[in-house]
Amino acid sequence: MPRGGNIPELIRRGNGRYSLGQSLYLVVRGGSALWEYQFRESGRLRSLGLGSAVGPAAVTLTAARAARAQHHRA
């Protein structure tokens, strides 16, 4: 899937973990979707939830990328 693919289409595909580049993933499970950033800390793989990708308070792809970048710099 190309970076920044069609998010609603990925959600319609159903359950899965879709990479959007730079360790940012869209995780779809049972009709819900959330943004996740994966990174290594002290040699261990960690995940940071960046918010829901659906609903009235949905986090956009742009906002998820900005949150990932902010955490990456910290």
N, CA, C, O and CB atoms as a CASP TS submission, in Angstrom:
PFRMAT TS
TARGET T0000
AUTHOR 0000-0000-0000
METHOD Language model
MODEL 1
PARENT N/A
ATOM      1  N   MET     1       0.856  -1.178   0.000  1.00  0.00           N
ATOM      2  CA  MET     1       0.000   0.000   0.000  1.00  0.00           C
ATOM      3  C   MET     1       0.893   1.229   0.000  1.00  0.00           C
ATOM      4  O   MET     1       1.803   1.330   0.822  1.00  0.00           O
ATOM      5  CB  MET     1      -0.969   0.005   1.225  1.00  0.00           C
ATOM      6  N   PRO     2       0.647   2.157  -0.904  1.00  0.00           N
ATOM      7  CA  PRO     2       1.452   3.376  -0.924  1.00  0.00           C
ATOM      8  C   PRO     2       1.263   4.197   0.347  1.00  0.00           C
ATOM      9  O   PRO     2       0.216   4.137   0.991  1.00  0.00           O
ATOM     10  CB  PRO     2       1.098   4.219  -2.143  1.00  0.00           C
ATOM     11  N   ARG     3       2.281   4.954   0.691  1.00  0.00           N
ATOM     12  CA  ARG     3       2.189   5.813   1.870  1.00  0.00           C
ATOM     13  C   ARG     3       1.021   6.766   1.717  1.00  0.00           C
ATOM     14  O   ARG     3       0.823   7.381   0.669  1.00  0.00           O
ATOM     15  CB  ARG     3       3.499   6.597   2.090  1.00  0.00           C
ATOM     16  N   GLY     4       0.242   6.874   2.808  1.00  0.00           N
ATOM     17  CA  GLY     4      -0.890   7.784   2.788  1.00  0.00           C
ATOM     18  C   GLY     4      -2.023   7.294   1.911  1.00  0.00           C
ATOM     19  O   GLY     4      -2.810   8.083   1.389  1.00  0.00           O
ATOM     20  N   GLY     5      -2.098   5.945   1.750  1.00  0.00           N
ATOM     21  CA  GLY     5      -3.168   5.368   0.939  1.00  0.00           C
ATOM     22  C   GLY     5      -4.534   5.863   1.361  1.00  0.00           C
ATOM     23  O   GLY     5      -4.648   6.659   2.294  1.00  0.00           O
ATOM     24  N   ASN     6      -5.540   5.416   0.707  1.00  0.00           N
ATOM     25  CA  ASN     6      -6.901   5.820   0.985  1.00  0.00           C
ATOM     26  C   ASN     6      -7.348   5.194   2.308  1.00  0.00           C
ATOM     27  O   ASN     6      -7.651   4.002   2.355  1.00  0.00           O
ATOM     28  CB  ASN     6      -7.846   5.410  -0.175  1.00  0.00           C
ATOM     29  N   ILE     7      -7.390   5.977   3.369  1.00  0.00           N
ATOM     30  CA  ILE     7      -7.673   5.467   4.709  1.00  0.00           C
ATOM     31  C   ILE     7      -9.040   4.802   4.795  1.00  0.00           C
ATOM     32  O   ILE     7      -9.131   3.694   5.324  1.00  0.00           O
ATOM     33  CB  ILE     7      -7.588   6.591   5.720  1.00  0.00           C
ATOM     34  N   PRO     8     -10.117   5.430   4.296  1.00  0.00           N
ATOM     35  CA  PRO     8     -11.417   4.742   4.352  1.00  0.00           C
ATOM     36  C   PRO     8     -11.400   3.387   3.633  1.00  0.00           C
ATOM     37  O   PRO     8     -12.062   2.447   4.072  1.00  0.00           O
ATOM     38  CB  PRO     8     -12.498   5.628   3.740  1.00  0.00           C
ATOM     39  N   GLU     9     -10.657   3.284   2.545  1.00  0.00           N
ATOM     40  CA  GLU     9     -10.555   2.009   1.824  1.00  0.00           C
ATOM     41  C   GLU     9      -9.835   0.967   2.672  1.00  0.00           C
ATOM     42  O   GLU     9     -10.238  -0.196   2.693  1.00  0.00           O
ATOM     43  CB  GLU     9      -9.818   2.202   0.482  1.00  0.00           C
ATOM     44  N   LEU    10      -8.784   1.363   3.364  1.00  0.00           N
ATOM     45  CA  LEU    10      -8.075   0.426   4.241  1.00  0.00           C
ATOM     46  C   LEU    10      -8.999  -0.065   5.354  1.00  0.00           C
ATOM     47  O   LEU    10      -8.977  -1.244   5.707  1.00  0.00           O
ATOM     48  CB  LEU    10      -6.815   1.092   4.844  1.00  0.00           C
ATOM     49  N   ILE    11      -9.800   0.828   5.900  1.00  0.00           N
ATOM     50  CA  ILE    11     -10.725   0.441   6.958  1.00  0.00           C
ATOM     51  C   ILE    11     -11.778  -0.520   6.417  1.00  0.00           C
ATOM     52  O   ILE    11     -12.145  -1.480   7.095  1.00  0.00           O
ATOM     53  CB  ILE    11     -11.397   1.682   7.572  1.00  0.00           C
ATOM     54  N   ARG    12     -12.269  -0.274   5.201  1.00  0.00           N
ATOM     55  CA  ARG    12     -13.255  -1.172   4.584  1.00  0.00           C
ATOM     56  C   ARG    12     -12.680  -2.551   4.293  1.00  0.00           C
ATOM     57  O   ARG    12     -13.420  -3.535   4.262  1.00  0.00           O
ATOM     58  CB  ARG    12     -13.782  -0.562   3.298  1.00  0.00           C
ATOM     59  N   ARG    13     -11.375  -2.634   4.079  1.00  0.00           N
ATOM     60  CA  ARG    13     -10.746  -3.943   3.825  1.00  0.00           C
ATOM     61  C   ARG    13     -10.926  -4.889   5.005  1.00  0.00           C
ATOM     62  O   ARG    13     -10.960  -6.108   4.840  1.00  0.00           O
ATOM     63  CB  ARG    13      -9.251  -3.770   3.526  1.00  0.00           C
ATOM     64  N   GLY    14     -11.038  -4.314   6.184  1.00  0.00           N
ATOM     65  CA  GLY    14     -11.254  -5.146   7.365  1.00  0.00           C
ATOM     66  C   GLY    14     -10.012  -5.301   8.209  1.00  0.00           C
ATOM     67  O   GLY    14      -9.036  -4.565   8.063  1.00  0.00           O
ATOM     68  N   ASN    15     -10.072  -6.274   9.095  1.00  0.00           N
ATOM     69  CA  ASN    15      -9.017  -6.481  10.081  1.00  0.00           C
ATOM     70  C   ASN    15      -7.647  -6.556   9.439  1.00  0.00           C
ATOM     71  O   ASN    15      -7.448  -7.238   8.434  1.00  0.00           O
ATOM     72  CB  ASN    15      -9.279  -7.740  10.870  1.00  0.00           C
ATOM     73  N   GLY    16      -6.709  -5.843  10.037  1.00  0.00           N
ATOM     74  CA  GLY    16      -5.345  -5.875   9.540  1.00  0.00           C
ATOM     75  C   GLY    16      -4.517  -4.763  10.134  1.00  0.00           C
ATOM     76  O   GLY    16      -5.012  -3.904  10.865  1.00  0.00           O
ATOM     77  N   ARG    17      -3.250  -4.803   9.801  1.00  0.00           N
ATOM     78  CA  ARG    17      -2.287  -3.795  10.250  1.00  0.00           C
ATOM     79  C   ARG    17      -1.648  -3.254   8.980  1.00  0.00           C
ATOM     80  O   ARG    17      -0.943  -3.973   8.271  1.00  0.00           O
ATOM     81  CB  ARG    17      -1.198  -4.395  11.263  1.00  0.00           C
ATOM     82  N   TYR    18      -1.901  -1.986   8.702  1.00  0.00           N
ATOM     83  CA  TYR    18      -1.476  -1.391   7.447  1.00  0.00           C
ATOM     84  C   TYR    18      -0.379  -0.361   7.705  1.00  0.00           C
ATOM     85  O   TYR    18      -0.580   0.609   8.435  1.00  0.00           O
ATOM     86  CB  TYR    18      -2.670  -0.744   6.721  1.00  0.00           C
ATOM     87  N   SER    19       0.779  -0.587   7.097  1.00  0.00           N
ATOM     88  CA  SER    19       1.913   0.309   7.262  1.00  0.00           C
ATOM     89  C   SER    19       1.737   1.535   6.378  1.00  0.00           C
ATOM     90  O   SER    19       1.418   1.429   5.193  1.00  0.00           O
ATOM     91  CB  SER    19       3.233  -0.412   6.931  1.00  0.00           C
ATOM     92  N   LEU    20       1.952   2.706   6.983  1.00  0.00           N
ATOM     93  CA  LEU    20       1.880   3.958   6.240  1.00  0.00           C
ATOM     94  C   LEU    20       3.226   4.661   6.230  1.00  0.00           C
ATOM     95  O   LEU    20       3.306   5.861   5.967  1.00  0.00           O
ATOM     96  CB  LEU    20       0.815   4.873   6.836  1.00  0.00           C
ATOM     97  N   GLY    21       4.270   3.921   6.512  1.00  0.00           N
ATOM     98  CA  GLY    21       5.620   4.457   6.453  1.00  0.00           C
ATOM     99  C   GLY    21       6.084   5.048   7.769  1.00  0.00           C
ATOM    100  O   GLY    21       5.273   5.479   8.589  1.00  0.00           O
ATOM    101  N   GLN    22       7.383   5.067   7.966  1.00  0.00           N
ATOM    102  CA  GLN    22       8.042   5.643   9.137  1.00  0.00           C
ATOM    103  C   GLN    22       7.486   5.089  10.444  1.00  0.00           C
ATOM    104  O   GLN    22       7.292   5.827  11.410  1.00  0.00           O
ATOM    105  CB  GLN    22       7.901   7.152   9.122  1.00  0.00           C
ATOM    106  N   SER    23       7.232   3.780  10.463  1.00  0.00           N
ATOM    107  CA  SER    23       6.765   3.051  11.653  1.00  0.00           C
ATOM    108  C   SER    23       5.385   3.488  12.139  1.00  0.00           C
ATOM    109  O   SER    23       5.056   3.309  13.312  1.00  0.00           O
ATOM    110  CB  SER    23       7.756   3.224  12.772  1.00  0.00           C
ATOM    111  N   LEU    24       4.578   4.061  11.247  1.00  0.00           N
ATOM    112  CA  LEU    24       3.203   4.448  11.563  1.00  0.00           C
ATOM    113  C   LEU    24       2.270   3.422  10.933  1.00  0.00           C
ATOM    114  O   LEU    24       2.390   3.104   9.750  1.00  0.00           O
ATOM    115  CB  LEU    24       2.879   5.898  11.052  1.00  0.00           C
ATOM    116  N   TYR    25       1.340   2.909  11.735  1.00  0.00           N
ATOM    117  CA  TYR    25       0.430   1.874  11.278  1.00  0.00           C
ATOM    118  C   TYR    25      -1.013   2.266  11.538  1.00  0.00           C
ATOM    119  O   TYR    25      -1.316   2.964  12.505  1.00  0.00           O
ATOM    120  CB  TYR    25       0.745   0.552  11.956  1.00  0.00           C
ATOM    121  N   LEU    26      -1.888   1.814  10.672  1.00  0.00           N
ATOM    122  CA  LEU    26      -3.321   1.878  10.894  1.00  0.00           C
ATOM    123  C   LEU    26      -3.733   0.462  11.264  1.00  0.00           C
ATOM    124  O   LEU    26      -3.594  -0.460  10.459  1.00  0.00           O
ATOM    125  CB  LEU    26      -4.109   2.425   9.622  1.00  0.00           C
ATOM    126  N   VAL    27      -4.243   0.286  12.486  1.00  0.00           N
ATOM    127  CA  VAL    27      -4.636  -1.031  12.975  1.00  0.00           C
ATOM    128  C   VAL    27      -6.160  -1.090  12.962  1.00  0.00           C
ATOM    129  O   VAL    27      -6.830  -0.313  13.643  1.00  0.00           O
ATOM    130  CB  VAL    27      -4.063  -1.310  14.416  1.00  0.00           C
ATOM    131  N   VAL    28      -6.699  -2.031  12.170  1.00  0.00           N
ATOM    132  CA  VAL    28      -8.148  -2.170  12.036  1.00  0.00           C
ATOM    133  C   VAL    28      -8.559  -3.486  12.665  1.00  0.00           C
ATOM    134  O   VAL    28      -8.026  -4.544  12.333  1.00  0.00           O
ATOM    135  CB  VAL    28      -8.595  -2.100  10.541  1.00  0.00           C
ATOM    136  N   ARG    29      -9.526  -3.404  13.588  1.00  0.00           N
ATOM    137  CA  ARG    29     -10.053  -4.592  14.260  1.00  0.00           C
ATOM    138  C   ARG    29     -11.542  -4.409  14.467  1.00  0.00           C
ATOM    139  O   ARG    29     -11.969  -3.459  15.124  1.00  0.00           O
ATOM    140  CB  ARG    29      -9.333  -4.848  15.617  1.00  0.00           C
ATOM    141  N   GLY    30     -12.325  -5.299  13.919  1.00  0.00           N
ATOM    142  CA  GLY    30     -13.757  -5.318  14.173  1.00  0.00           C
ATOM    143  C   GLY    30     -14.476  -4.007  13.948  1.00  0.00           C
ATOM    144  O   GLY    30     -15.355  -3.652  14.732  1.00  0.00           O
ATOM    145  N   GLY    31     -14.137  -3.286  12.916  1.00  0.00           N
ATOM    146  CA  GLY    31     -14.813  -2.037  12.610  1.00  0.00           C
ATOM    147  C   GLY    31     -14.202  -0.819  13.266  1.00  0.00           C
ATOM    148  O   GLY    31     -14.561   0.305  12.916  1.00  0.00           O
ATOM    149  N   SER    32     -13.287  -1.005  14.209  1.00  0.00           N
ATOM    150  CA  SER    32     -12.596   0.142  14.791  1.00  0.00           C
ATOM    151  C   SER    32     -11.226   0.262  14.130  1.00  0.00           C
ATOM    152  O   SER    32     -10.702  -0.705  13.577  1.00  0.00           O
ATOM    153  CB  SER    32     -12.461  -0.001  16.348  1.00  0.00           C
ATOM    154  N   ALA    33     -10.662   1.450  14.197  1.00  0.00           N
ATOM    155  CA  ALA    33      -9.351   1.680  13.593  1.00  0.00           C
ATOM    156  C   ALA    33      -8.590   2.666  14.456  1.00  0.00           C
ATOM    157  O   ALA    33      -9.149   3.664  14.911  1.00  0.00           O
ATOM    158  CB  ALA    33      -9.481   2.204  12.132  1.00  0.00           C
ATOM    159  N   LEU    34      -7.313   2.390  14.681  1.00  0.00           N
ATOM    160  CA  LEU    34      -6.504   3.310  15.465  1.00  0.00           C
ATOM    161  C   LEU    34      -5.129   3.455  14.846  1.00  0.00           C
ATOM    162  O   LEU    34      -4.662   2.599  14.095  1.00  0.00           O
ATOM    163  CB  LEU    34      -6.390   2.835  16.915  1.00  0.00           C
ATOM    164  N   TRP    35      -4.497   4.568  15.187  1.00  0.00           N
ATOM    165  CA  TRP    35      -3.137   4.846  14.733  1.00  0.00           C
ATOM    166  C   TRP    35      -2.166   4.336  15.772  1.00  0.00           C
ATOM    167  O   TRP    35      -2.382   4.501  16.973  1.00  0.00           O
ATOM    168  CB  TRP    35      -2.922   6.361  14.475  1.00  0.00           C
ATOM    169  N   GLU    36      -1.099   3.716  15.312  1.00  0.00           N
ATOM    170  CA  GLU    36      -0.087   3.180  16.222  1.00  0.00           C
ATOM    171  C   GLU    36       1.296   3.486  15.673  1.00  0.00           C
ATOM    172  O   GLU    36       1.552   3.344  14.477  1.00  0.00           O
ATOM    173  CB  GLU    36      -0.269   1.652  16.423  1.00  0.00           C
ATOM    174  N   TYR    37       2.172   3.902  16.553  1.00  0.00           N
ATOM    175  CA  TYR    37       3.571   4.157  16.221  1.00  0.00           C
ATOM    176  C   TYR    37       4.402   3.100  16.924  1.00  0.00           C
ATOM    177  O   TYR    37       4.276   2.916  18.135  1.00  0.00           O
ATOM    178  CB  TYR    37       4.016   5.608  16.637  1.00  0.00           C
ATOM    179  N   GLN    38       5.247   2.407  16.185  1.00  0.00           N
ATOM    180  CA  GLN    38       6.133   1.400  16.772  1.00  0.00           C
ATOM    181  C   GLN    38       7.557   1.922  16.752  1.00  0.00           C
ATOM    182  O   GLN    38       8.004   2.522  15.775  1.00  0.00           O
ATOM    183  CB  GLN    38       6.034   0.049  16.010  1.00  0.00           C
ATOM    184  N   PHE    39       8.264   1.681  17.855  1.00  0.00           N
ATOM    185  CA  PHE    39       9.638   2.141  17.966  1.00  0.00           C
ATOM    186  C   PHE    39      10.398   1.220  18.903  1.00  0.00           C
ATOM    187  O   PHE    39       9.803   0.420  19.625  1.00  0.00           O
ATOM    188  CB  PHE    39       9.696   3.601  18.463  1.00  0.00           C
ATOM    189  N   ARG    40      11.694   1.338  18.886  1.00  0.00           N
ATOM    190  CA  ARG    40      12.533   0.548  19.792  1.00  0.00           C
ATOM    191  C   ARG    40      13.021   1.444  20.916  1.00  0.00           C
ATOM    192  O   ARG    40      13.430   2.586  20.703  1.00  0.00           O
ATOM    193  CB  ARG    40      13.735  -0.094  19.036  1.00  0.00           C
ATOM    194  N   GLU    41      12.965   0.889  22.118  1.00  0.00           N
ATOM    195  CA  GLU    41      13.441   1.585  23.302  1.00  0.00           C
ATOM    196  C   GLU    41      14.169   0.562  24.161  1.00  0.00           C
ATOM    197  O   GLU    41      13.590  -0.445  24.568  1.00  0.00           O
ATOM    198  CB  GLU    41      12.263   2.269  24.088  1.00  0.00           C
ATOM    199  N   SER    42      15.418   0.822  24.429  1.00  0.00           N
ATOM    200  CA  SER    42      16.250  -0.113  25.196  1.00  0.00           C
ATOM    201  C   SER    42      16.218  -1.508  24.576  1.00  0.00           C
ATOM    202  O   SER    42      16.192  -2.510  25.290  1.00  0.00           O
ATOM    203  CB  SER    42      15.779  -0.176  26.662  1.00  0.00           C
ATOM    204  N   GLY    43      16.220  -1.568  23.262  1.00  0.00           N
ATOM    205  CA  GLY    43      16.262  -2.833  22.551  1.00  0.00           C
ATOM    206  C   GLY    43      14.926  -3.561  22.454  1.00  0.00           C
ATOM    207  O   GLY    43      14.854  -4.634  21.855  1.00  0.00           O
ATOM    208  N   ARG    44      13.871  -3.000  23.032  1.00  0.00           N
ATOM    209  CA  ARG    44      12.556  -3.653  23.008  1.00  0.00           C
ATOM    210  C   ARG    44      11.623  -2.902  22.065  1.00  0.00           C
ATOM    211  O   ARG    44      11.669  -1.676  21.962  1.00  0.00           O
ATOM    212  CB  ARG    44      11.943  -3.721  24.436  1.00  0.00           C
ATOM    213  N   LEU    45      10.783  -3.659  21.388  1.00  0.00           N
ATOM    214  CA  LEU    45       9.792  -3.061  20.507  1.00  0.00           C
ATOM    215  C   LEU    45       8.648  -2.520  21.354  1.00  0.00           C
ATOM    216  O   LEU    45       8.074  -3.236  22.175  1.00  0.00           O
ATOM    217  CB  LEU    45       9.274  -4.090  19.460  1.00  0.00           C
ATOM    218  N   ARG    46       8.327  -1.257  21.145  1.00  0.00           N
ATOM    219  CA  ARG    46       7.248  -0.593  21.886  1.00  0.00           C
ATOM    220  C   ARG    46       6.225  -0.060  20.891  1.00  0.00           C
ATOM    221  O   ARG    46       6.530   0.187  19.724  1.00  0.00           O
ATOM    222  CB  ARG    46       7.803   0.564  22.784  1.00  0.00           C
ATOM    223  N   SER    47       5.009   0.108  21.385  1.00  0.00           N
ATOM    224  CA  SER    47       3.936   0.676  20.571  1.00  0.00           C
ATOM    225  C   SER    47       3.312   1.830  21.332  1.00  0.00           C
ATOM    226  O   SER    47       3.144   1.776  22.551  1.00  0.00           O
ATOM    227  CB  SER    47       2.864  -0.397  20.213  1.00  0.00           C
ATOM    228  N   LEU    48       2.973   2.869  20.597  1.00  0.00           N
ATOM    229  CA  LEU    48       2.320   4.028  21.176  1.00  0.00           C
ATOM    230  C   LEU    48       1.055   4.300  20.376  1.00  0.00           C
ATOM    231  O   LEU    48       1.124   4.554  19.173  1.00  0.00           O
ATOM    232  CB  LEU    48       3.265   5.270  21.186  1.00  0.00           C
ATOM    233  N   GLY    49      -0.098   4.250  21.033  1.00  0.00           N
ATOM    234  CA  GLY    49      -1.353   4.568  20.375  1.00  0.00           C
ATOM    235  C   GLY    49      -1.455   6.067  20.182  1.00  0.00           C
ATOM    236  O   GLY    49      -1.180   6.837  21.102  1.00  0.00           O
ATOM    237  N   LEU    50      -1.849   6.481  18.991  1.00  0.00           N
ATOM    238  CA  LEU    50      -1.926   7.908  18.670  1.00  0.00           C
ATOM    239  C   LEU    50      -3.361   8.388  18.497  1.00  0.00           C
ATOM    240  O   LEU    50      -3.590   9.544  18.141  1.00  0.00           O
ATOM    241  CB  LEU    50      -1.139   8.198  17.409  1.00  0.00           C
ATOM    242  N   GLY    51      -4.319   7.518  18.744  1.00  0.00           N
ATOM    243  CA  GLY    51      -5.720   7.918  18.659  1.00  0.00           C
ATOM    244  C   GLY    51      -6.498   7.116  17.642  1.00  0.00           C
ATOM    245  O   GLY    51      -5.940   6.353  16.853  1.00  0.00           O
ATOM    246  N   SER    52      -7.803   7.311  17.685  1.00  0.00           N
ATOM    247  CA  SER    52      -8.718   6.606  16.791  1.00  0.00           C
ATOM    248  C   SER    52      -8.714   7.251  15.411  1.00  0.00           C
ATOM    249  O   SER    52      -8.544   8.464  15.281  1.00  0.00           O
ATOM    250  CB  SER    52     -10.144   6.595  17.372  1.00  0.00           C
ATOM    251  N   ALA    53      -8.902   6.437  14.393  1.00  0.00           N
ATOM    252  CA  ALA    53      -8.967   6.936  13.026  1.00  0.00           C
ATOM    253  C   ALA    53     -10.410   7.059  12.554  1.00  0.00           C
ATOM    254  O   ALA    53     -10.652   7.453  11.412  1.00  0.00           O
ATOM    255  CB  ALA    53      -8.184   6.019  12.090  1.00  0.00           C
ATOM    256  N   VAL    54     -11.372   6.730  13.411  1.00  0.00           N
ATOM    257  CA  VAL    54     -12.785   6.806  13.045  1.00  0.00           C
ATOM    258  C   VAL    54     -13.560   7.517  14.157  1.00  0.00           C
ATOM    259  O   VAL    54     -13.077   7.652  15.281  1.00  0.00           O
ATOM    260  CB  VAL    54     -13.370   5.383  12.788  1.00  0.00           C
ATOM    261  N   GLY    55     -14.750   7.961  13.826  1.00  0.00           N
ATOM    262  CA  GLY    55     -15.615   8.587  14.820  1.00  0.00           C
ATOM    263  C   GLY    55     -15.532  10.096  14.803  1.00  0.00           C
ATOM    264  O   GLY    55     -14.786  10.679  14.016  1.00  0.00           O
ATOM    265  N   PRO    56     -16.307  10.733  15.682  1.00  0.00           N
ATOM    266  CA  PRO    56     -16.380  12.195  15.686  1.00  0.00           C
ATOM    267  C   PRO    56     -15.076  12.875  16.095  1.00  0.00           C
ATOM    268  O   PRO    56     -14.819  14.004  15.678  1.00  0.00           O
ATOM    269  CB  PRO    56     -17.473  12.637  16.606  1.00  0.00           C
ATOM    270  N   ALA    57     -14.261  12.221  16.891  1.00  0.00           N
ATOM    271  CA  ALA    57     -12.980  12.808  17.322  1.00  0.00           C
ATOM    272  C   ALA    57     -11.812  12.128  16.612  1.00  0.00           C
ATOM    273  O   ALA    57     -10.731  11.994  17.185  1.00  0.00           O
ATOM    274  CB  ALA    57     -12.812  12.688  18.858  1.00  0.00           C
ATOM    275  N   ALA    58     -12.023  11.701  15.378  1.00  0.00           N
ATOM    276  CA  ALA    58     -11.006  10.950  14.638  1.00  0.00           C
ATOM    277  C   ALA    58      -9.737  11.778  14.434  1.00  0.00           C
ATOM    278  O   ALA    58      -9.792  12.972  14.139  1.00  0.00           O
ATOM    279  CB  ALA    58     -11.561  10.503  13.283  1.00  0.00           C
ATOM    280  N   VAL    59      -8.610  11.119  14.597  1.00  0.00           N
ATOM    281  CA  VAL    59      -7.301  11.709  14.339  1.00  0.00           C
ATOM    282  C   VAL    59      -7.002  11.505  12.855  1.00  0.00           C
ATOM    283  O   VAL    59      -7.099  10.385  12.352  1.00  0.00           O
ATOM    284  CB  VAL    59      -6.178  11.068  15.253  1.00  0.00           C
ATOM    285  N   THR    60      -6.646  12.562  12.163  1.00  0.00           N
ATOM    286  CA  THR    60      -6.341  12.462  10.735  1.00  0.00           C
ATOM    287  C   THR    60      -4.958  11.851  10.535  1.00  0.00           C
ATOM    288  O   THR    60      -4.157  11.778  11.467  1.00  0.00           O
ATOM    289  CB  THR    60      -6.419  13.850  10.060  1.00  0.00           C
ATOM    290  N   LEU    61      -4.695  11.423   9.331  1.00  0.00           N
ATOM    291  CA  LEU    61      -3.374  10.893   8.996  1.00  0.00           C
ATOM    292  C   LEU    61      -2.310  11.961   9.228  1.00  0.00           C
ATOM    293  O   LEU    61      -1.235  11.661   9.748  1.00  0.00           O
ATOM    294  CB  LEU    61      -3.337  10.401   7.529  1.00  0.00           C
ATOM    295  N   THR    62      -2.594  13.188   8.853  1.00  0.00           N
ATOM    296  CA  THR    62      -1.642  14.283   9.045  1.00  0.00           C
ATOM    297  C   THR    62      -1.338  14.481  10.525  1.00  0.00           C
ATOM    298  O   THR    62      -0.179  14.654  10.905  1.00  0.00           O
ATOM    299  CB  THR    62      -2.187  15.586   8.438  1.00  0.00           C
ATOM    300  N   ALA    63      -2.376  14.456  11.363  1.00  0.00           N
ATOM    301  CA  ALA    63      -2.180  14.628  12.807  1.00  0.00           C
ATOM    302  C   ALA    63      -1.431  13.441  13.399  1.00  0.00           C
ATOM    303  O   ALA    63      -0.595  13.624  14.284  1.00  0.00           O
ATOM    304  CB  ALA    63      -3.531  14.805  13.518  1.00  0.00           C
ATOM    305  N   ALA    64      -1.712  12.235  12.930  1.00  0.00           N
ATOM    306  CA  ALA    64      -1.005  11.047  13.415  1.00  0.00           C
ATOM    307  C   ALA    64       0.477  11.125  13.044  1.00  0.00           C
ATOM    308  O   ALA    64       1.342  10.771  13.845  1.00  0.00           O
ATOM    309  CB  ALA    64      -1.639   9.757  12.832  1.00  0.00           C
ATOM    310  N   ARG    65       0.763  11.586  11.838  1.00  0.00           N
ATOM    311  CA  ARG    65       2.168  11.738  11.433  1.00  0.00           C
ATOM    312  C   ARG    65       2.866  12.793  12.277  1.00  0.00           C
ATOM    313  O   ARG    65       4.032  12.625  12.635  1.00  0.00           O
ATOM    314  CB  ARG    65       2.264  12.109   9.944  1.00  0.00           C
ATOM    315  N   ALA    66       2.169  13.881  12.599  1.00  0.00           N
ATOM    316  CA  ALA    66       2.755  14.938  13.427  1.00  0.00           C
ATOM    317  C   ALA    66       3.030  14.413  14.838  1.00  0.00           C
ATOM    318  O   ALA    66       4.077  14.710  15.412  1.00  0.00           O
ATOM    319  CB  ALA    66       1.817  16.172  13.482  1.00  0.00           C
ATOM    320  N   ALA    67       2.108  13.640  15.398  1.00  0.00           N
ATOM    321  CA  ALA    67       2.304  13.062  16.734  1.00  0.00           C
ATOM    322  C   ALA    67       3.469  12.080  16.730  1.00  0.00           C
ATOM    323  O   ALA    67       4.257  12.041  17.675  1.00  0.00           O
ATOM    324  CB  ALA    67       1.019  12.356  17.216  1.00  0.00           C
ATOM    325  N   ARG    68       3.580  11.288  15.668  1.00  0.00           N
ATOM    326  CA  ARG    68       4.701  10.364  15.546  1.00  0.00           C
ATOM    327  C   ARG    68       6.019  11.124  15.492  1.00  0.00           C
ATOM    328  O   ARG    68       6.986  10.749  16.156  1.00  0.00           O
ATOM    329  CB  ARG    68       4.542   9.486  14.299  1.00  0.00           C
ATOM    330  N   ALA    69       6.055  12.181  14.710  1.00  0.00           N
ATOM    331  CA  ALA    69       7.271  12.975  14.577  1.00  0.00           C
ATOM    332  C   ALA    69       7.644  13.616  15.913  1.00  0.00           C
ATOM    333  O   ALA    69       8.820  13.656  16.273  1.00  0.00           O
ATOM    334  CB  ALA    69       7.091  14.054  13.498  1.00  0.00           C
ATOM    335  N   GLN    70       6.660  14.111  16.640  1.00  0.00           N
ATOM    336  CA  GLN    70       6.924  14.721  17.940  1.00  0.00           C
ATOM    337  C   GLN    70       7.505  13.703  18.913  1.00  0.00           C
ATOM    338  O   GLN    70       8.464  14.001  19.625  1.00  0.00           O
ATOM    339  CB  GLN    70       5.643  15.326  18.516  1.00  0.00           C
ATOM    340  N   HIS    71       6.935  12.516  18.946  1.00  0.00           N
ATOM    341  CA  HIS    71       7.456  11.477  19.852  1.00  0.00           C
ATOM    342  C   HIS    71       8.840  11.029  19.415  1.00  0.00           C
ATOM    343  O   HIS    71       9.703  10.763  20.251  1.00  0.00           O
ATOM    344  CB  HIS    71       6.503  10.267  19.902  1.00  0.00           C
ATOM    345  N   HIS    72       9.053  10.945  18.114  1.00  0.00           N
ATOM    346  CA  HIS    72      10.346  10.506  17.577  1.00  0.00           C
ATOM    347  C   HIS    72      11.464  11.483  17.984  1.00  0.00           C
ATOM    348  O   HIS    72      12.584  11.063  18.272  1.00  0.00           O
ATOM    349  CB  HIS    72      10.274  10.384  16.029  1.00  0.00           C
ATOM    350  N   ARG    73      11.153  12.775  18.003  1.00  0.00           N
ATOM    351  CA  ARG    73      12.146  13.791  18.376  1.00  0.00           C
ATOM    352  C   ARG    73      12.461  13.794  19.869  1.00  0.00           C
ATOM    353  O   ARG    73      13.559  14.164  20.285  1.00  0.00           O
ATOM    354  CB  ARG    73      11.657  15.160  17.966  1.00  0.00           C
ATOM    355  N   ALA    74      11.478  13.376  20.665  1.00  0.00           N
ATOM    356  CA  ALA    74      11.644  13.445  22.135  1.00  0.00           C
ATOM    357  C   ALA    74      12.693  12.496  22.657  1.00  0.00           C
ATOM    358  O   ALA    74      12.937  12.447  23.862  1.00  0.00           O
ATOM    359  CB  ALA    74      10.337  13.149  22.822  1.00  0.00           C
TER
END
